[in-house]
Amino acid sequence: MKSYKVSIIGCGNIGLSLLQGFLKCKTIHAKNLIATRRNIKELAYLKDQGIKLTTNNISAVKGS
């Protein structure tokens, strides 16, 4: 199976739903997910799950 890397730009309600769906269905491994948001403190719990967090949209896209 091919391994994809996905960046969720502006991870609000819809982005969080996508991330949760990817993790629940095991479609994409947490280490291959990147979430961006202006205030990543609100997403700190995602880091514990192995999801990369950043405020930089450009680096997130380059990393996926």
C-alpha positions in Angstrom: 0.0 0.0 0.0 1.3 3.5 -0.9 2.2 5.8 2.0 0.7 9.3 1.8 1.6 12.4 3.7 -1.2 14.9 4.3 -1.2 18.4 5.6 -4.4 20.0 7.0 -4.1 23.7 6.5 -6.0 25.7 9.1 -7.0 22.8 11.3 -10.3 23.9 12.7 -13.5 21.9 13.0 -13.4 20.4 9.5 -9.7 19.7 9.7 -10.0 18.0 13.0 -12.8 15.8 11.6 -10.5 14.8 8.7 -7.6 14.0 11.1 -9.9 11.9 13.3 -11.2 10.1 10.3 -7.8 9.3 9.0 -6.7 8.0 12.4 -9.9 6.0 13.1 -9.9 4.3 9.7 -6.1 3.9 9.8 -6.0 5.3 6.3 -2.9 7.5 7.0 -0.5 6.9 9.9 -0.3 9.8 12.4 3.4 10.3 11.6 2.4 11.2 8.1 -0.1 13.9 9.1 0.7 17.6 9.6 -1.8 20.1 11.0 -1.4 23.9 10.9 -3.2 26.5 12.9 -2.3 30.0 14.1 -2.5 28.9 17.7 -1.2 25.3 17.9 -1.5 25.3 21.7 -5.2 24.3 21.1 -4.0 21.2 19.2 -1.2 20.1 21.6 -3.1 16.9 22.4 -2.6 15.9 18.7 1.2 16.0 19.1 0.8 13.2 21.7 -0.8 11.1 19.0 2.2 11.6 16.7 0.8 14.3 14.5 3.2 17.1 13.5 2.0 20.6 14.4 3.1 23.9 12.9 2.0 27.5 12.3 3.8 27.6 9.0 1.6 26.6 6.1 4.4 26.6 3.5 6.6 24.2 5.5 3.6 22.0 6.1 2.9 21.8 2.3 6.5 21.1 1.5 6.6 18.3 4.1 3.6 16.5 2.6 
